[in-house]
Amino acid sequence: MLEKQQILVFGAAGKLGQEVVNACLQQGASVIAVDVDNKGIAALNSRFKAAPNFKIECVDVNDAKAANSLFDGYSSSTGLVNCTYPRNASYGRSFLDVTLTDFNENVSLQLGGAFQLMQAAVHSFLQSPREFSLVNVASIYGVVAPRFEVYDGTKMTMPVEYAAVKSALLHLSSYVNAYVQDSRFRVNTVSPGGILEQQPESFLQAYAKHTRGKGMLNASDICGSIVFLLSEMAACVCNQNIIVDDGFCL
């Protein structure tokens, strides 16, 4: 489905990012995996080093010069998946414990990084027009309010910065589509439900009650929608937000 395509996957070392890399490679794409975490990069190299069309780039999405330089080096790229999730050490606190300084920093890191990637992608497209699909990974919590009750009895919460960033990401994607005004360049989003990552059993059970039975998702469950949006089958799909949550938002 992605033969002859060159896909940039940002945040490639994360749980979802690795599965996106794998899905794109399985569909015949050349993949440039981009991350800044050295441990994660080592894991990527270990998992995919035998793949014939796989490269790793160490780039910080919040470094404008480095991001633009990366696009200059891959001016024939046909797609980008933004799985990045930069945050500071205080991220994840309960609402009343979040300081304005930390809120501002985390919104800047996450939303600012997404802005930088989209700006760099648009600049690259205008310099070298071609078919290009940009897929942002948002969240159901950018669409609906949190179900705080599923966190009862745990130390977890739904970070307020996360909700602010993911909802803003949806509109920023619309902005970029409207700005470019070229059917060859399209931005869409995928909004996953919760993804399994060693959460407490009480949380998993409470969360599953709001789904149709699947409960929390495997990272690989998100990849089909992403691959579709990258492919020629979605050539006329623009500014859509595909929710993948097994009915959590119902």
C-alpha positions as CSV (number, residue, x, y, z in Angstrom):
1,M,0.0,0.0,0.0
2,L,2.9,2.4,0.6
3,E,5.3,1.2,-2.0
4,K,7.6,3.9,-3.4
5,Q,6.8,6.2,-0.5
6,Q,9.3,7.8,1.9
7,I,7.7,8.3,5.3
8,L,9.2,10.4,8.2
9,V,8.0,9.1,11.6
10,F,8.7,11.5,14.4
11,G,8.6,10.2,17.9
12,A,9.6,6.8,16.4
13,A,11.1,5.4,19.5
14,G,7.9,5.5,21.6
15,K,5.5,2.7,22.0
16,L,3.2,3.9,19.2
17,G,6.0,5.3,17.1
18,Q,7.7,1.9,16.9
19,E,4.5,0.2,15.7
20,V,4.0,2.9,13.1
21,V,7.5,2.3,11.8
22,N,6.8,-1.4,11.6
23,A,3.5,-1.0,9.9
24,C,5.0,1.4,7.3
25,L,7.9,-1.0,6.6
26,Q,5.5,-3.9,6.3
27,Q,3.5,-1.9,3.7
28,G,6.6,-1.3,1.5
29,A,7.6,2.2,2.5
30,S,11.0,3.6,3.1
31,V,11.0,4.9,6.7
32,I,13.1,7.6,8.3
33,A,12.6,7.1,12.1
34,V,13.2,10.3,13.9
35,D,13.7,10.7,17.7
36,V,15.9,12.4,20.2
37,D,16.0,9.7,23.0
38,N,19.3,7.8,22.8
39,K,17.9,4.7,24.6
40,G,14.9,4.7,22.3
41,I,17.1,5.1,19.2
42,A,19.1,2.1,20.3
43,A,15.9,0.0,20.6
44,L,14.8,1.1,17.2
45,N,18.2,0.1,15.7
46,S,18.0,-3.3,17.4
47,R,14.5,-4.0,16.1
48,F,14.7,-2.7,12.6
49,K,18.4,-2.7,11.6
50,A,17.8,-5.5,9.2
51,A,15.1,-3.7,7.3
52,P,16.4,-2.7,3.8
53,N,14.7,0.7,3.7
54,F,15.1,2.0,7.2
55,K,17.2,4.9,8.6
56,I,17.4,6.7,11.9
57,E,17.8,10.4,12.5
58,C,18.4,12.0,15.9
59,V,16.5,15.3,15.8
60,D,14.8,17.4,18.4
61,V,11.4,18.6,17.1
62,N,11.7,21.8,19.1
63,D,15.0,22.7,17.3
64,A,13.8,24.7,14.3
65,K,17.1,24.7,12.5
66,A,17.5,20.9,12.9
67,A,13.9,20.2,11.8
68,N,14.2,22.3,8.7
69,S,17.6,20.8,7.9
70,L,16.1,17.3,8.1
71,F,13.4,18.2,5.6
72,D,16.0,19.6,3.3
73,G,17.7,16.3,3.4
74,Y,14.5,14.4,2.6
75,S,12.9,16.7,0.1
76,S,11.4,13.7,-1.8
77,S,9.5,12.5,1.3
78,T,5.8,11.8,0.7
79,G,4.5,11.5,4.3
80,L,5.0,12.4,7.9
81,V,3.6,10.9,11.1
82,N,3.8,12.9,14.2
83,C,3.9,10.6,17.3
84,T,6.0,13.0,19.4
85,Y,5.2,13.5,23.0
86,P,7.8,15.8,24.6
87,R,7.2,16.8,28.2
88,N,9.0,18.0,31.3
89,A,9.7,16.2,34.6
90,S,6.6,17.6,36.3
91,Y,4.2,16.4,33.6
92,G,1.3,14.2,34.8
93,R,0.4,16.0,38.0
94,S,-3.2,16.4,39.2
95,F,-5.0,19.5,37.9
96,L,-4.7,21.6,41.2
97,D,-1.0,20.7,41.5
98,V,0.0,21.9,38.0
99,T,1.9,25.2,38.1
100,L,1.4,27.8,35.4
101,T,5.1,27.5,34.6
102,D,4.9,23.7,34.0
103,F,1.6,24.1,32.1
104,N,3.1,26.7,29.8
105,E,6.3,24.6,29.3
106,N,4.5,21.4,28.5
107,V,2.1,23.1,26.1
108,S,5.0,24.8,24.4
109,L,7.0,21.5,24.1
110,Q,4.1,19.5,22.7
111,L,2.1,21.9,20.7
112,G,5.2,24.0,19.7
113,G,6.9,20.8,18.5
114,A,3.9,19.9,16.4
115,F,3.8,23.5,15.0
116,Q,7.4,23.3,14.1
117,L,7.0,20.0,12.2
118,M,4.0,21.2,10.3
119,Q,5.7,24.5,9.4
120,A,8.8,22.6,8.2
121,A,6.7,20.2,6.2
122,V,4.8,23.1,4.5
123,H,8.0,24.9,3.7
124,S,9.5,21.7,2.2
125,F,6.3,21.2,0.1
126,L,6.3,24.7,-1.2
127,Q,10.0,24.4,-2.2
128,S,9.4,21.0,-3.8
129,P,5.6,20.4,-4.6
130,R,4.6,16.7,-4.5
131,E,2.0,14.4,-3.0
132,F,2.4,14.7,0.8
133,S,0.3,13.3,3.6
134,L,0.8,14.5,7.2
135,V,-0.8,12.6,10.0
136,N,-0.9,14.0,13.5
137,V,-1.6,11.7,16.4
138,A,-4.2,13.5,18.6
139,S,-6.4,11.8,21.2
140,I,-10.0,11.1,22.2
141,Y,-9.3,13.6,25.0
142,G,-8.8,16.2,22.5
143,V,-12.5,15.5,21.4
144,V,-14.3,14.7,24.7
145,A,-13.9,15.6,28.3
146,P,-12.0,13.1,30.5
147,R,-13.8,10.3,32.4
148,F,-12.0,11.0,35.7
149,E,-13.8,8.2,37.4
150,V,-11.6,5.6,35.6
151,Y,-8.6,6.9,37.5
152,D,-10.2,6.4,41.0
153,G,-8.0,4.3,43.3
154,T,-4.9,5.0,41.3
155,K,-2.1,7.6,41.2
156,M,-3.0,8.3,37.6
157,T,-4.8,11.3,36.1
158,M,-5.5,12.8,32.7
159,P,-3.0,15.7,32.5
160,V,-4.7,19.0,31.7
161,E,-1.8,19.9,29.4
162,Y,-2.5,16.8,27.3
163,A,-6.2,17.8,26.8
164,A,-5.2,21.3,25.9
165,V,-2.5,20.2,23.4
166,K,-4.5,17.5,21.7
167,S,-7.6,19.6,21.2
168,A,-5.4,22.5,19.8
169,L,-3.7,20.0,17.5
170,L,-7.0,19.3,15.8
171,H,-7.5,22.9,14.9
172,L,-3.9,23.6,14.0
173,S,-4.2,20.8,11.5
174,S,-7.3,22.5,10.0
175,Y,-5.3,25.8,9.9
176,V,-2.5,24.2,7.9
177,N,-4.9,22.6,5.4
178,A,-6.6,26.0,4.9
179,Y,-3.3,27.8,4.6
180,V,-1.7,25.5,1.9
181,Q,-4.8,25.2,-0.3
182,D,-3.3,22.5,-2.5
183,S,-4.9,19.1,-2.9
184,R,-1.5,17.4,-3.1
185,F,-0.8,18.4,0.5
186,R,-3.2,17.1,3.1
187,V,-3.2,17.0,6.9
188,N,-5.4,14.5,8.9
189,T,-5.4,13.3,12.5
190,V,-5.9,10.0,14.2
191,S,-7.3,10.1,17.8
192,P,-6.6,7.0,19.7
193,G,-8.2,5.8,22.9
194,G,-6.0,4.6,25.8
195,I,-3.0,2.5,24.9
196,L,-1.8,-0.4,27.0
197,E,1.4,0.4,28.9
198,Q,1.4,-1.5,32.3
199,Q,-1.4,0.5,33.8
200,P,-3.0,-0.8,37.1
201,E,-5.5,-3.5,36.8
202,S,-8.2,-1.5,38.5
203,F,-7.8,1.2,35.9
204,L,-7.9,-1.3,33.0
205,Q,-11.2,-2.8,34.3
206,A,-12.8,0.6,34.9
207,Y,-11.7,1.8,31.4
208,A,-13.0,-1.3,29.7
209,K,-16.5,-0.7,31.0
210,H,-16.7,2.3,28.7
211,T,-15.7,0.4,25.6
212,R,-17.5,-2.4,23.6
213,G,-15.2,-5.0,25.1
214,K,-11.7,-4.4,23.8
215,G,-10.7,-2.0,26.6
216,M,-7.3,-0.4,26.3
217,L,-5.8,-0.7,22.8
218,N,-2.6,-2.2,21.6
219,A,-0.4,0.4,19.9
220,S,-0.7,-1.7,16.7
221,D,-4.5,-1.2,16.7
222,I,-3.9,2.5,15.7
223,C,-1.6,1.8,12.7
224,G,-4.2,0.7,10.1
225,S,-5.8,4.1,10.2
226,I,-2.4,5.8,9.9
227,V,-1.3,3.7,7.0
228,F,-4.6,4.4,5.2
229,L,-4.2,8.1,5.6
230,L,-0.6,7.9,4.2
231,S,-1.7,5.9,1.2
232,E,-3.0,6.8,-2.2
233,M,-6.3,5.3,-1.1
234,A,-6.8,8.4,1.0
235,A,-5.8,10.9,-1.7
236,C,-8.9,12.9,-1.4
237,V,-9.2,12.6,2.4
238,C,-8.3,15.9,4.0
239,N,-8.8,17.5,7.5
240,Q,-10.4,14.3,9.0
241,N,-10.0,13.1,12.5
242,I,-10.3,9.3,12.7
243,I,-11.2,8.2,16.2
244,V,-9.9,4.7,17.2
245,D,-11.2,3.9,20.6
246,D,-13.5,0.8,20.5
247,G,-16.5,3.0,21.4
248,F,-15.0,4.8,24.4
249,C,-16.5,8.1,23.2
250,L,-20.0,6.7,22.6
